[in-house]
Every structure is written in structure tokens, then in C-alpha cells.
Amino acid sequence: MGRRPRDHAEYPLAPSDQNAGFLRLTIINLMEMTMHYLPHGFAVFLGGTCLATILTSAQLW
């Protein structure tokens, strides 16, 4: 027979472990948010760069 999974009531996490888990979840959520919004932000950045280049070159004529 395999080992039964740990019962979290038997083995309560120390506060430092709880903080580490929260921090890990926060970092994972930040990474997911970044990967979700990065293409949109990159497109806005590219569009703004193109617009600024066009406006600047138009003023230089």
C-alpha cells in the first residue's frame, strides 16, 4: 500500500511556510498577468513608437 497523503490538520504549516506559499502564489499570479497583458502592452508600445516616428518625420519635412 502507498503512503496516505499528509493531513494538513496533523502537520500545520509554520508561519514562514505560509508566507512562502503566499509569495510563491503571488509571483505565479504576477507572471500569469504579465504574460496575459504583455502582447497588448507591446502592441500599444509599437503603435506609439510608429506614430511618434511618423509625426516626427512629418515635422522634419
C-alpha distance matrix in Angstrom:
0.0 3.8 6.7 8.7 12.1 14.9 17.2 20.7 22.2 20.6 21.5 24.9 26.3 29.4 32.6 32.8 29.4 30.6 33.8 32.1 30.0 33.2 35.1 32.6 32.7 36.5 36.8 34.6 36.8 39.9 38.9 38.2 41.6 43.4 42.1 43.0 46.5 47.3 48.8 51.0 52.2 52.9 54.9 56.9 57.5 58.7 60.9 62.5 63.1 64.8 66.8 67.9 68.9 70.9 72.7 73.5 74.8 76.8 78.4 79.3 81.4
3.8 0.0 3.7 6.3 9.1 12.0 14.7 18.0 20.0 18.4 18.9 22.1 23.2 26.3 29.4 29.5 26.0 27.2 30.3 28.5 26.4 29.6 31.4 28.9 29.1 32.9 33.1 31.0 33.2 36.3 35.3 34.7 38.1 39.8 38.6 39.6 43.1 43.8 45.4 47.7 48.7 49.4 51.5 53.5 54.0 55.2 57.5 59.0 59.6 61.3 63.4 64.4 65.4 67.5 69.2 69.9 71.4 73.4 74.9 75.8 77.9
6.7 3.7 0.0 3.8 6.4 8.7 11.5 14.7 16.7 14.9 15.2 18.6 19.8 22.8 26.0 26.2 22.8 24.1 27.3 25.7 23.7 27.0 29.0 26.7 27.0 30.7 31.1 29.4 31.6 34.6 33.9 33.6 36.8 38.6 37.7 38.8 42.1 42.9 44.8 46.9 47.7 48.6 50.8 52.6 53.0 54.5 56.8 58.0 58.7 60.6 62.6 63.5 64.6 66.7 68.3 69.0 70.6 72.6 74.0 74.9 77.2
8.7 6.3 3.8 0.0 3.8 6.5 8.6 12.0 13.8 12.6 13.4 16.5 18.1 21.4 24.4 25.1 21.6 22.4 25.8 24.6 22.3 25.3 27.7 25.6 25.5 29.2 30.0 28.2 30.1 33.3 32.9 32.4 35.4 37.4 36.7 37.5 40.8 41.9 43.8 45.7 46.6 47.7 49.9 51.5 52.1 53.7 55.8 57.0 57.9 59.8 61.6 62.5 63.9 65.9 67.3 68.2 69.9 71.8 73.1 74.2 76.4
12.1 9.1 6.4 3.8 0.0 3.8 6.3 9.1 11.7 11.0 11.2 13.8 15.0 18.5 21.2 21.8 18.3 18.8 22.2 21.1 18.6 21.5 23.9 21.9 21.7 25.4 26.4 24.6 26.4 29.7 29.4 28.9 31.8 33.9 33.4 34.1 37.3 38.5 40.5 42.3 43.1 44.3 46.5 48.0 48.6 50.4 52.4 53.5 54.5 56.5 58.2 59.1 60.5 62.5 63.9 64.7 66.5 68.4 69.6 70.7 73.1
14.9 12.0 8.7 6.5 3.8 0.0 3.8 6.1 8.7 7.7 7.4 10.2 11.6 15.0 17.9 18.8 15.4 16.1 19.6 18.8 16.7 19.7 22.1 20.6 20.7 24.2 25.3 24.1 25.9 29.0 29.1 28.9 31.6 33.7 33.5 34.4 37.4 38.5 40.9 42.5 43.0 44.4 46.8 48.0 48.5 50.5 52.5 53.4 54.4 56.6 58.2 58.9 60.4 62.6 63.7 64.5 66.4 68.3 69.4 70.5 73.0
17.2 14.7 11.5 8.6 6.3 3.8 0.0 3.8 5.4 5.3 6.4 8.7 11.0 14.5 17.2 18.8 15.8 15.7 19.5 19.3 17.1 19.6 22.5 21.4 21.1 24.4 26.1 25.0 26.3 29.5 30.0 29.7 32.0 34.4 34.5 35.1 37.9 39.4 41.8 43.2 43.7 45.3 47.6 48.6 49.3 51.4 53.3 54.0 55.2 57.5 58.8 59.6 61.3 63.4 64.4 65.2 67.3 69.1 70.1 71.4 73.9
20.7 18.0 14.7 12.0 9.1 6.1 3.8 0.0 3.8 5.3 4.9 5.6 7.7 11.3 13.7 15.5 12.6 12.2 16.0 16.3 14.1 16.3 19.4 18.7 18.4 21.5 23.4 22.7 23.8 26.9 27.7 27.6 29.7 32.1 32.6 33.1 35.7 37.2 39.9 41.0 41.3 43.1 45.5 46.3 46.9 49.2 51.0 51.6 52.8 55.2 56.5 57.1 58.9 61.1 61.9 62.7 64.9 66.6 67.5 68.8 71.4
22.2 20.0 16.7 13.8 11.7 8.7 5.4 3.8 0.0 3.8 5.6 5.8 9.2 12.2 14.5 17.0 14.8 14.1 17.8 18.8 16.9 18.6 21.9 21.7 21.3 24.1 26.3 25.8 26.7 29.7 30.8 30.6 32.5 35.0 35.7 36.0 38.5 40.2 42.9 43.9 44.1 46.1 48.5 49.1 49.7 52.2 53.9 54.3 55.7 58.2 59.2 59.8 61.8 63.9 64.6 65.4 67.8 69.4 70.1 71.6 74.2
20.6 18.4 14.9 12.6 11.0 7.7 5.3 5.3 3.8 0.0 3.8 6.2 9.6 12.3 15.3 17.4 15.2 15.5 19.2 19.7 18.3 20.5 23.4 23.1 23.2 26.1 27.9 27.5 28.8 31.7 32.6 32.7 34.8 37.0 37.6 38.3 40.8 42.3 45.0 46.2 46.3 48.1 50.6 51.3 51.8 54.2 56.1 56.5 57.7 60.2 61.4 61.9 63.7 66.0 66.8 67.5 69.7 71.5 72.3 73.6 76.2
21.5 18.9 15.2 13.4 11.2 7.4 6.4 4.9 5.6 3.8 0.0 3.8 6.4 9.1 12.4 14.0 11.7 12.4 16.0 16.2 15.2 17.7 20.3 20.0 20.5 23.4 25.0 24.8 26.4 29.0 29.9 30.3 32.4 34.4 35.1 36.0 38.5 39.7 42.5 43.9 43.8 45.5 48.1 48.9 49.1 51.5 53.5 53.9 54.9 57.5 58.8 59.1 60.9 63.3 64.1 64.6 66.9 68.8 69.5 70.7 73.4
24.9 22.1 18.6 16.5 13.8 10.2 8.7 5.6 5.8 6.2 3.8 0.0 3.8 6.5 9.2 11.5 9.6 9.6 13.2 14.1 13.2 15.2 17.9 18.2 18.6 21.1 23.0 23.2 24.4 26.9 28.2 28.7 30.5 32.6 33.6 34.4 36.6 38.0 40.9 42.0 41.8 43.7 46.3 46.8 47.1 49.7 51.6 51.7 52.9 55.6 56.7 57.0 58.9 61.3 61.9 62.4 64.9 66.7 67.2 68.5 71.3
26.3 23.2 19.8 18.1 15.0 11.6 11.0 7.7 9.2 9.6 6.4 3.8 0.0 3.8 6.4 8.0 5.9 6.3 9.7 10.4 9.9 12.1 14.5 14.9 15.7 18.0 19.8 20.3 21.7 23.9 25.2 26.0 27.7 29.6 30.8 31.8 33.8 35.0 38.1 39.3 38.8 40.6 43.4 43.9 44.0 46.6 48.6 48.7 49.7 52.5 53.7 53.8 55.7 58.2 58.7 59.2 61.6 63.5 64.0 65.2 68.0
29.4 26.3 22.8 21.4 18.5 15.0 14.5 11.3 12.2 12.3 9.1 6.5 3.8 0.0 3.8 5.4 5.2 6.4 8.8 9.9 10.7 12.5 14.3 15.4 16.8 18.5 20.1 21.3 22.7 24.4 25.9 27.2 28.7 30.3 31.8 33.0 34.7 35.7 39.0 40.1 39.3 41.1 44.1 44.3 44.2 46.9 49.0 48.8 49.7 52.7 53.8 53.7 55.6 58.2 58.7 58.9 61.4 63.4 63.7 64.8 67.8
32.6 29.4 26.0 24.4 21.2 17.9 17.2 13.7 14.5 15.3 12.4 9.2 6.4 3.8 0.0 3.8 5.4 5.0 6.2 8.6 9.8 10.5 12.2 14.1 15.3 16.3 18.3 19.9 20.9 22.3 24.3 25.6 26.7 28.3 30.2 31.3 32.7 33.7 37.2 38.0 37.0 39.0 42.0 42.0 41.8 44.7 46.7 46.3 47.3 50.4 51.3 51.1 53.1 55.8 56.0 56.3 58.9 60.8 60.9 62.2 65.2
32.8 29.5 26.2 25.1 21.8 18.8 18.8 15.5 17.0 17.4 14.0 11.5 8.0 5.4 3.8 0.0 3.8 5.4 5.1 6.1 8.6 9.8 10.4 12.2 14.2 15.1 16.3 18.2 19.8 20.8 22.4 24.2 25.5 26.6 28.4 30.0 31.3 32.0 35.5 36.5 35.4 37.1 40.3 40.4 39.9 42.7 44.9 44.5 45.3 48.4 49.5 49.1 51.1 53.8 54.2 54.2 56.8 58.9 59.0 60.1 63.1
29.4 26.0 22.8 21.6 18.3 15.4 15.8 12.6 14.8 15.2 11.7 9.6 5.9 5.2 5.4 3.8 0.0 3.8 5.4 5.0 6.1 8.5 9.7 10.4 12.2 14.1 15.2 16.4 18.2 19.8 21.0 22.4 24.1 25.5 26.9 28.3 30.1 30.9 34.2 35.4 34.6 36.3 39.3 39.7 39.4 42.1 44.3 44.2 45.0 47.9 49.2 49.0 50.8 53.5 54.1 54.3 56.7 58.8 59.1 60.2 63.1
30.6 27.2 24.1 22.4 18.8 16.1 15.7 12.2 14.1 15.5 12.4 9.6 6.3 6.4 5.0 5.4 3.8 0.0 3.8 5.4 5.1 6.2 8.6 9.8 10.6 12.2 14.2 15.3 16.4 18.3 20.0 21.0 22.4 24.1 25.7 26.8 28.4 29.6 32.9 33.8 33.2 35.1 38.0 38.1 38.2 40.9 42.9 42.8 43.9 46.8 47.8 47.8 49.8 52.3 52.8 53.2 55.7 57.5 57.9 59.2 62.1
33.8 30.3 27.3 25.8 22.2 19.6 19.5 16.0 17.8 19.2 16.0 13.2 9.7 8.8 6.2 5.1 5.4 3.8 0.0 3.8 5.4 5.0 6.1 8.5 9.8 10.3 12.2 14.1 15.1 16.2 18.2 19.8 20.8 22.2 24.2 25.4 26.6 27.6 31.1 31.9 30.9 32.9 35.9 35.8 35.7 38.5 40.5 40.2 41.2 44.2 45.2 45.0 47.0 49.6 50.0 50.2 52.9 54.7 55.0 56.2 59.2
32.1 28.5 25.7 24.6 21.1 18.8 19.3 16.3 18.8 19.7 16.2 14.1 10.4 9.9 8.6 6.1 5.0 5.4 3.8 0.0 3.8 5.4 5.1 6.1 8.6 9.7 10.5 12.2 14.1 15.2 16.4 18.3 19.8 20.8 22.4 24.1 25.6 26.2 29.6 30.9 29.9 31.5 34.6 34.9 34.5 37.2 39.5 39.3 40.0 43.0 44.3 44.1 45.9 48.6 49.1 49.3 51.7 53.8 54.2 55.2 58.2
30.0 26.4 23.7 22.3 18.6 16.7 17.1 14.1 16.9 18.3 15.2 13.2 9.9 10.7 9.8 8.6 6.1 5.1 5.4 3.8 0.0 3.8 5.4 5.0 6.2 8.5 9.9 10.5 12.2 14.1 15.3 16.4 18.2 19.8 21.1 22.3 24.2 25.2 28.4 29.6 29.1 30.8 33.6 34.2 34.2 36.7 38.8 38.9 39.9 42.6 43.9 44.0 45.9 48.3 49.0 49.5 51.8 53.7 54.3 55.5 58.3
33.2 29.6 27.0 25.3 21.5 19.7 19.6 16.3 18.6 20.5 17.7 15.2 12.1 12.5 10.5 9.8 8.5 6.2 5.0 5.4 3.8 0.0 3.8 5.4 5.1 6.1 8.6 9.9 10.4 12.2 14.2 15.2 16.3 18.1 19.9 20.8 22.3 23.6 26.9 27.7 27.0 29.1 31.8 32.0 32.2 34.9 36.8 36.7 37.9 40.7 41.7 41.9 43.9 46.3 46.8 47.3 49.8 51.6 52.1 53.4 56.2
35.1 31.4 29.0 27.7 23.9 22.1 22.5 19.4 21.9 23.4 20.3 17.9 14.5 14.3 12.2 10.4 9.7 8.6 6.1 5.1 5.4 3.8 0.0 3.8 5.4 5.0 6.1 8.6 9.7 10.4 12.3 14.2 15.1 16.2 18.2 19.7 20.9 21.6 25.2 26.1 25.1 26.9 29.9 30.1 29.9 32.6 34.7 34.5 35.4 38.4 39.5 39.4 41.3 43.9 44.4 44.7 47.2 49.1 49.5 50.7 53.6
32.6 28.9 26.7 25.6 21.9 20.6 21.4 18.7 21.7 23.1 20.0 18.2 14.9 15.4 14.1 12.2 10.4 9.8 8.5 6.1 5.0 5.4 3.8 0.0 3.8 5.4 5.2 6.2 8.6 9.8 10.6 12.3 14.2 15.2 16.5 18.2 20.0 20.6 23.8 25.3 24.6 26.0 29.0 29.7 29.5 31.9 34.2 34.3 35.1 37.9 39.3 39.4 41.1 43.6 44.4 44.8 47.0 49.1 49.7 50.8 53.5
32.7 29.1 27.0 25.5 21.7 20.7 21.1 18.4 21.3 23.2 20.5 18.6 15.7 16.8 15.3 14.2 12.2 10.6 9.8 8.6 6.2 5.1 5.4 3.8 0.0 3.8 5.5 5.1 6.1 8.5 9.8 10.4 12.1 14.0 15.3 16.2 18.2 19.4 22.5 23.6 23.3 25.1 27.8 28.4 28.7 31.1 33.1 33.4 34.5 37.1 38.3 38.7 40.6 42.9 43.6 44.3 46.6 48.4 49.1 50.5 53.1
36.5 32.9 30.7 29.2 25.4 24.2 24.4 21.5 24.1 26.1 23.4 21.1 18.0 18.5 16.3 15.1 14.1 12.2 10.3 9.7 8.5 6.1 5.0 5.4 3.8 0.0 3.8 5.4 5.1 6.1 8.6 9.8 10.4 12.1 14.2 15.1 16.3 17.5 20.9 21.7 20.9 23.0 25.8 25.9 26.1 28.9 30.7 30.7 31.9 34.7 35.7 35.9 37.9 40.3 40.8 41.4 43.9 45.6 46.2 47.6 50.3
36.8 33.1 31.1 30.0 26.4 25.3 26.1 23.4 26.3 27.9 25.0 23.0 19.8 20.1 18.3 16.3 15.2 14.2 12.2 10.5 9.9 8.6 6.1 5.2 5.5 3.8 0.0 3.8 5.4 5.0 6.2 8.6 9.8 10.4 12.2 14.0 15.3 15.7 19.2 20.5 19.5 21.1 24.1 24.6 24.4 26.9 29.1 29.2 30.0 32.8 34.1 34.3 36.0 38.5 39.3 39.7 42.0 43.9 44.6 45.7 48.4
34.6 31.0 29.4 28.2 24.6 24.1 25.0 22.7 25.8 27.5 24.8 23.2 20.3 21.3 19.9 18.2 16.4 15.3 14.1 12.2 10.5 9.9 8.6 6.2 5.1 5.4 3.8 0.0 3.8 5.4 5.1 6.2 8.6 9.8 10.5 12.2 14.3 14.9 18.0 19.5 19.3 20.7 23.4 24.4 24.5 26.7 28.9 29.4 30.3 32.8 34.3 34.8 36.4 38.7 39.7 40.4 42.4 44.3 45.3 46.4 48.9
36.8 33.2 31.6 30.1 26.4 25.9 26.3 23.8 26.7 28.8 26.4 24.4 21.7 22.7 20.9 19.8 18.2 16.4 15.1 14.1 12.2 10.4 9.7 8.6 6.1 5.1 5.4 3.8 0.0 3.8 5.4 5.1 6.1 8.5 9.9 10.4 12.2 13.7 16.7 17.6 17.5 19.5 22.0 22.5 23.1 25.6 27.3 27.8 29.1 31.5 32.6 33.3 35.2 37.3 38.1 39.0 41.2 42.8 43.8 45.2 47.7
39.9 36.3 34.6 33.3 29.7 29.0 29.5 26.9 29.7 31.7 29.0 26.9 23.9 24.4 22.3 20.8 19.8 18.3 16.2 15.2 14.1 12.2 10.4 9.8 8.5 6.1 5.0 5.4 3.8 0.0 3.8 5.5 5.1 6.0 8.5 9.7 10.5 11.4 14.9 15.8 15.0 16.9 19.7 20.0 20.2 22.8 24.7 24.9 26.1 28.7 29.8 30.2 32.1 34.4 35.1 35.8 38.1 39.8 40.6 42.0 44.6
38.9 35.3 33.9 32.9 29.4 29.1 30.0 27.7 30.8 32.6 29.9 28.2 25.2 25.9 24.3 22.4 21.0 20.0 18.2 16.4 15.3 14.2 12.3 10.6 9.8 8.6 6.2 5.1 5.4 3.8 0.0 3.8 5.5 5.0 6.1 8.4 10.0 10.1 13.2 14.9 14.5 15.7 18.6 19.6 19.5 21.7 23.9 24.5 25.3 27.7 29.3 29.8 31.4 33.7 34.8 35.4 37.4 39.3 40.3 41.5 43.9
38.2 34.7 33.6 32.4 28.9 28.9 29.7 27.6 30.6 32.7 30.3 28.7 26.0 27.2 25.6 24.2 22.4 21.0 19.8 18.3 16.4 15.2 14.2 12.3 10.4 9.8 8.6 6.2 5.1 5.5 3.8 0.0 3.8 5.4 5.2 6.0 8.6 9.8 12.3 13.8 14.2 15.7 18.0 19.2 19.9 21.8 23.7 24.7 25.8 27.9 29.3 30.3 31.9 33.8 35.0 36.1 37.9 39.6 40.9 42.2 44.4
41.6 38.1 36.8 35.4 31.8 31.6 32.0 29.7 32.5 34.8 32.4 30.5 27.7 28.7 26.7 25.5 24.1 22.4 20.8 19.8 18.2 16.3 15.1 14.2 12.1 10.4 9.8 8.6 6.1 5.1 5.5 3.8 0.0 3.8 5.5 5.0 6.1 8.2 11.0 11.6 11.7 13.9 16.1 16.6 17.5 19.9 21.4 22.1 23.6 25.8 26.8 27.8 29.7 31.6 32.5 33.6 35.7 37.2 38.3 39.8 42.1
43.4 39.8 38.6 37.4 33.9 33.7 34.4 32.1 35.0 37.0 34.4 32.6 29.6 30.3 28.3 26.6 25.5 24.1 22.2 20.8 19.8 18.1 16.2 15.2 14.0 12.1 10.4 9.8 8.5 6.0 5.0 5.4 3.8 0.0 3.8 5.4 5.3 5.5 9.0 10.1 9.5 11.1 13.9 14.6 14.9 17.1 19.1 19.7 20.8 23.2 24.5 25.2 26.9 29.0 30.1 30.9 32.9 34.7 35.8 37.1 39.4
42.1 38.6 37.7 36.7 33.4 33.5 34.5 32.6 35.7 37.6 35.1 33.6 30.8 31.8 30.2 28.4 26.9 25.7 24.2 22.4 21.1 19.9 18.2 16.5 15.3 14.2 12.2 10.5 9.9 8.5 6.1 5.2 5.5 3.8 0.0 3.8 5.7 5.2 7.5 9.7 10.2 11.0 13.3 15.0 15.5 17.0 19.1 20.4 21.3 23.1 24.9 26.0 27.3 29.2 30.7 31.6 33.3 35.0 36.5 37.7 39.8
43.0 39.6 38.8 37.5 34.1 34.4 35.1 33.1 36.0 38.3 36.0 34.4 31.8 33.0 31.3 30.0 28.3 26.8 25.4 24.1 22.3 20.8 19.7 18.2 16.2 15.1 14.0 12.2 10.4 9.7 8.4 6.0 5.0 5.4 3.8 0.0 3.8 5.8 7.2 8.2 9.7 11.3 12.7 14.2 15.6 17.1 18.5 20.0 21.5 23.1 24.4 25.9 27.4 29.0 30.3 31.7 33.4 34.8 36.3 37.8 39.8
46.5 43.1 42.1 40.8 37.3 37.4 37.9 35.7 38.5 40.8 38.5 36.6 33.8 34.7 32.7 31.3 30.1 28.4 26.6 25.6 24.2 22.3 20.9 20.0 18.2 16.3 15.3 14.3 12.2 10.5 10.0 8.6 6.1 5.3 5.7 3.8 0.0 3.8 5.7 5.4 6.2 8.6 10.1 10.8 12.3 14.3 15.5 16.6 18.3 20.1 21.1 22.5 24.3 25.9 26.9 28.4 30.3 31.5 32.9 34.6 36.6
47.3 43.8 42.9 41.9 38.5 38.5 39.4 37.2 40.2 42.3 39.7 38.0 35.0 35.7 33.7 32.0 30.9 29.6 27.6 26.2 25.2 23.6 21.6 20.6 19.4 17.5 15.7 14.9 13.7 11.4 10.1 9.8 8.2 5.5 5.2 5.8 3.8 0.0 3.8 5.5 5.1 5.9 8.5 9.9 10.3 12.0 14.0 15.1 16.2 18.1 19.7 20.8 22.2 24.1 25.4 26.5 28.2 29.9 31.3 32.6 34.7
48.8 45.4 44.8 43.8 40.5 40.9 41.8 39.9 42.9 45.0 42.5 40.9 38.1 39.0 37.2 35.5 34.2 32.9 31.1 29.6 28.4 26.9 25.2 23.8 22.5 20.9 19.2 18.0 16.7 14.9 13.2 12.3 11.0 9.0 7.5 7.2 5.7 3.8 0.0 3.8 5.5 5.0 6.1 8.6 9.7 10.4 12.1 14.1 15.1 16.3 18.1 19.7 20.8 22.3 24.0 25.4 26.7 28.2 30.1 31.4 33.1
51.0 47.7 46.9 45.7 42.3 42.5 43.2 41.0 43.9 46.2 43.9 42.0 39.3 40.1 38.0 36.5 35.4 33.8 31.9 30.9 29.6 27.7 26.1 25.3 23.6 21.7 20.5 19.5 17.6 15.8 14.9 13.8 11.6 10.1 9.7 8.2 5.4 5.5 3.8 0.0 3.8 5.4 5.1 6.2 8.6 9.9 10.5 12.2 14.1 15.3 16.3 18.2 19.9 21.0 22.3 24.0 25.7 26.8 28.5 30.2 31.9
52.2 48.7 47.7 46.6 43.1 43.0 43.7 41.3 44.1 46.3 43.8 41.8 38.8 39.3 37.0 35.4 34.6 33.2 30.9 29.9 29.1 27.0 25.1 24.6 23.3 20.9 19.5 19.3 17.5 15.0 14.5 14.2 11.7 9.5 10.2 9.7 6.2 5.1 5.5 3.8 0.0 3.8 5.4 5.1 6.1 8.6 9.8 10.5 12.2 14.2 15.2 16.3 18.2 19.9 20.9 22.2 24.1 25.5 26.8 28.4 30.5
52.9 49.4 48.6 47.7 44.3 44.4 45.3 43.1 46.1 48.1 45.5 43.7 40.6 41.1 39.0 37.1 36.3 35.1 32.9 31.5 30.8 29.1 26.9 26.0 25.1 23.0 21.1 20.7 19.5 16.9 15.7 15.7 13.9 11.1 11.0 11.3 8.6 5.9 5.0 5.4 3.8 0.0 3.8 5.5 5.0 6.1 8.5 9.8 10.4 12.2 14.1 15.2 16.3 18.2 19.8 20.8 22.3 24.1 25.6 26.8 28.8
54.9 51.5 50.8 49.9 46.5 46.8 47.6 45.5 48.5 50.6 48.1 46.3 43.4 44.1 42.0 40.3 39.3 38.0 35.9 34.6 33.6 31.8 29.9 29.0 27.8 25.8 24.1 23.4 22.0 19.7 18.6 18.0 16.1 13.9 13.3 12.7 10.1 8.5 6.1 5.1 5.4 3.8 0.0 3.8 5.4 5.1 6.0 8.5 9.8 10.5 12.1 14.0 15.2 16.4 18.1 19.7 21.0 22.3 24.2 25.6 27.3
56.9 53.5 52.6 51.5 48.0 48.0 48.6 46.3 49.1 51.3 48.9 46.8 43.9 44.3 42.0 40.4 39.7 38.1 35.8 34.9 34.2 32.0 30.1 29.7 28.4 25.9 24.6 24.4 22.5 20.0 19.6 19.2 16.6 14.6 15.0 14.2 10.8 9.9 8.6 6.2 5.1 5.5 3.8 0.0 3.8 5.5 5.1 6.0 8.5 9.9 10.4 12.0 14.1 15.2 16.2 17.9 19.8 20.8 22.3 24.1 26.0
57.5 54.0 53.0 52.1 48.6 48.5 49.3 46.9 49.7 51.8 49.1 47.1 44.0 44.2 41.8 39.9 39.4 38.2 35.7 34.5 34.2 32.2 29.9 29.5 28.7 26.1 24.4 24.5 23.1 20.2 19.5 19.9 17.5 14.9 15.5 15.6 12.3 10.3 9.7 8.6 6.1 5.0 5.4 3.8 0.0 3.8 5.5 5.2 6.1 8.6 9.9 10.5 12.2 14.2 15.3 16.2 18.2 19.8 21.0 22.4 24.6
58.7 55.2 54.5 53.7 50.4 50.5 51.4 49.2 52.2 54.2 51.5 49.7 46.6 46.9 44.7 42.7 42.1 40.9 38.5 37.2 36.7 34.9 32.6 31.9 31.1 28.9 26.9 26.7 25.6 22.8 21.7 21.8 19.9 17.1 17.0 17.1 14.3 12.0 10.4 9.9 8.6 6.1 5.1 5.5 3.8 0.0 3.8 5.5 5.1 6.1 8.5 9.8 10.5 12.2 14.2 15.2 16.4 18.1 20.0 21.0 22.9
60.9 57.5 56.8 55.8 52.4 52.5 53.3 51.0 53.9 56.1 53.5 51.6 48.6 49.0 46.7 44.9 44.3 42.9 40.5 39.5 38.8 36.8 34.7 34.2 33.1 30.7 29.1 28.9 27.3 24.7 23.9 23.7 21.4 19.1 19.1 18.5 15.5 14.0 12.1 10.5 9.8 8.5 6.0 5.1 5.5 3.8 0.0 3.8 5.4 5.2 6.1 8.5 9.8 10.5 12.1 14.0 15.3 16.3 18.3 19.9 21.5
62.5 59.0 58.0 57.0 53.5 53.4 54.0 51.6 54.3 56.5 53.9 51.7 48.7 48.8 46.3 44.5 44.2 42.8 40.2 39.3 38.9 36.7 34.5 34.3 33.4 30.7 29.2 29.4 27.8 24.9 24.5 24.7 22.1 19.7 20.4 20.0 16.6 15.1 14.1 12.2 10.5 9.8 8.5 6.0 5.2 5.5 3.8 0.0 3.8 5.5 5.0 6.0 8.5 9.8 10.4 11.9 14.0 15.1 16.4 18.2 20.2
63.1 59.6 58.7 57.9 54.5 54.4 55.2 52.8 55.7 57.7 54.9 52.9 49.7 49.7 47.3 45.3 45.0 43.9 41.2 40.0 39.9 37.9 35.4 35.1 34.5 31.9 30.0 30.3 29.1 26.1 25.3 25.8 23.6 20.8 21.3 21.5 18.3 16.2 15.1 14.1 12.2 10.4 9.8 8.5 6.1 5.1 5.4 3.8 0.0 3.8 5.4 5.1 6.1 8.6 9.9 10.4 12.1 14.1 15.4 16.4 18.6
64.8 61.3 60.6 59.8 56.5 56.6 57.5 55.2 58.2 60.2 57.5 55.6 52.5 52.7 50.4 48.4 47.9 46.8 44.2 43.0 42.6 40.7 38.4 37.9 37.1 34.7 32.8 32.8 31.5 28.7 27.7 27.9 25.8 23.2 23.1 23.1 20.1 18.1 16.3 15.3 14.2 12.2 10.5 9.9 8.6 6.1 5.2 5.5 3.8 0.0 3.8 5.5 5.1 6.1 8.6 9.8 10.5 12.1 14.2 15.3 16.8
66.8 63.4 62.6 61.6 58.2 58.2 58.8 56.5 59.2 61.4 58.8 56.7 53.7 53.8 51.3 49.5 49.2 47.8 45.2 44.3 43.9 41.7 39.5 39.3 38.3 35.7 34.1 34.3 32.6 29.8 29.3 29.3 26.8 24.5 24.9 24.4 21.1 19.7 18.1 16.3 15.2 14.1 12.1 10.4 9.9 8.5 6.1 5.0 5.4 3.8 0.0 3.8 5.4 5.1 6.1 8.5 9.9 10.5 12.3 14.2 15.7
67.9 64.4 63.5 62.5 59.1 58.9 59.6 57.1 59.8 61.9 59.1 57.0 53.8 53.7 51.1 49.1 49.0 47.8 45.0 44.1 44.0 41.9 39.4 39.4 38.7 35.9 34.3 34.8 33.3 30.2 29.8 30.3 27.8 25.2 26.0 25.9 22.5 20.8 19.7 18.2 16.3 15.2 14.0 12.0 10.5 9.8 8.5 6.0 5.1 5.5 3.8 0.0 3.8 5.5 5.1 5.9 8.5 9.7 10.6 12.2 14.5
68.9 65.4 64.6 63.9 60.5 60.4 61.3 58.9 61.8 63.7 60.9 58.9 55.7 55.6 53.1 51.1 50.8 49.8 47.0 45.9 45.9 43.9 41.3 41.1 40.6 37.9 36.0 36.4 35.2 32.1 31.4 31.9 29.7 26.9 27.3 27.4 24.3 22.2 20.8 19.9 18.2 16.3 15.2 14.1 12.2 10.5 9.8 8.5 6.1 5.1 5.4 3.8 0.0 3.8 5.5 5.1 6.0 8.4 9.9 10.5 12.6
70.9 67.5 66.7 65.9 62.5 62.6 63.4 61.1 63.9 66.0 63.3 61.3 58.2 58.2 55.8 53.8 53.5 52.3 49.6 48.6 48.3 46.3 43.9 43.6 42.9 40.3 38.5 38.7 37.3 34.4 33.7 33.8 31.6 29.0 29.2 29.0 25.9 24.1 22.3 21.0 19.9 18.2 16.4 15.2 14.2 12.2 10.5 9.8 8.6 6.1 5.1 5.5 3.8 0.0 3.8 5.5 5.2 6.0 8.6 9.9 11.0
72.7 69.2 68.3 67.3 63.9 63.7 64.4 61.9 64.6 66.8 64.1 61.9 58.7 58.7 56.0 54.2 54.1 52.8 50.0 49.1 49.0 46.8 44.4 44.4 43.6 40.8 39.3 39.7 38.1 35.1 34.8 35.0 32.5 30.1 30.7 30.3 26.9 25.4 24.0 22.3 20.9 19.8 18.1 16.2 15.3 14.2 12.1 10.4 9.9 8.6 6.1 5.1 5.5 3.8 0.0 3.8 5.5 5.0 6.3 8.7 10.3
73.5 69.9 69.0 68.2 64.7 64.5 65.2 62.7 65.4 67.5 64.6 62.4 59.2 58.9 56.3 54.2 54.3 53.2 50.2 49.3 49.5 47.3 44.7 44.8 44.3 41.4 39.7 40.4 39.0 35.8 35.4 36.1 33.6 30.9 31.6 31.7 28.4 26.5 25.4 24.0 22.2 20.8 19.7 17.9 16.2 15.2 14.0 11.9 10.4 9.8 8.5 5.9 5.1 5.5 3.8 0.0 3.8 5.4 5.2 6.3 9.0
74.8 71.4 70.6 69.9 66.5 66.4 67.3 64.9 67.8 69.7 66.9 64.9 61.6 61.4 58.9 56.8 56.7 55.7 52.9 51.7 51.8 49.8 47.2 47.0 46.6 43.9 42.0 42.4 41.2 38.1 37.4 37.9 35.7 32.9 33.3 33.4 30.3 28.2 26.7 25.7 24.1 22.3 21.0 19.8 18.2 16.4 15.3 14.0 12.1 10.5 9.9 8.5 6.0 5.2 5.5 3.8 0.0 3.8 5.4 5.0 6.6
76.8 73.4 72.6 71.8 68.4 68.3 69.1 66.6 69.4 71.5 68.8 66.7 63.5 63.4 60.8 58.9 58.8 57.5 54.7 53.8 53.7 51.6 49.1 49.1 48.4 45.6 43.9 44.3 42.8 39.8 39.3 39.6 37.2 34.7 35.0 34.8 31.5 29.9 28.2 26.8 25.5 24.1 22.3 20.8 19.8 18.1 16.3 15.1 14.1 12.1 10.5 9.7 8.4 6.0 5.0 5.4 3.8 0.0 3.8 5.4 5.5
78.4 74.9 74.0 73.1 69.6 69.4 70.1 67.5 70.1 72.3 69.5 67.2 64.0 63.7 60.9 59.0 59.1 57.9 55.0 54.2 54.3 52.1 49.5 49.7 49.1 46.2 44.6 45.3 43.8 40.6 40.3 40.9 38.3 35.8 36.5 36.3 32.9 31.3 30.1 28.5 26.8 25.6 24.2 22.3 21.0 20.0 18.3 16.4 15.4 14.2 12.3 10.6 9.9 8.6 6.3 5.2 5.4 3.8 0.0 3.8 5.5
79.3 75.8 74.9 74.2 70.7 70.5 71.4 68.8 71.6 73.6 70.7 68.5 65.2 64.8 62.2 60.1 60.2 59.2 56.2 55.2 55.5 53.4 50.7 50.8 50.5 47.6 45.7 46.4 45.2 42.0 41.5 42.2 39.8 37.1 37.7 37.8 34.6 32.6 31.4 30.2 28.4 26.8 25.6 24.1 22.4 21.0 19.9 18.2 16.4 15.3 14.2 12.2 10.5 9.9 8.7 6.3 5.0 5.4 3.8 0.0 3.8
81.4 77.9 77.2 76.4 73.1 73.0 73.9 71.4 74.2 76.2 73.4 71.3 68.0 67.8 65.2 63.1 63.1 62.1 59.2 58.2 58.3 56.2 53.6 53.5 53.1 50.3 48.4 48.9 47.7 44.6 43.9 44.4 42.1 39.4 39.8 39.8 36.6 34.7 33.1 31.9 30.5 28.8 27.3 26.0 24.6 22.9 21.5 20.2 18.6 16.8 15.7 14.5 12.6 11.0 10.3 9.0 6.6 5.5 5.5 3.8 0.0
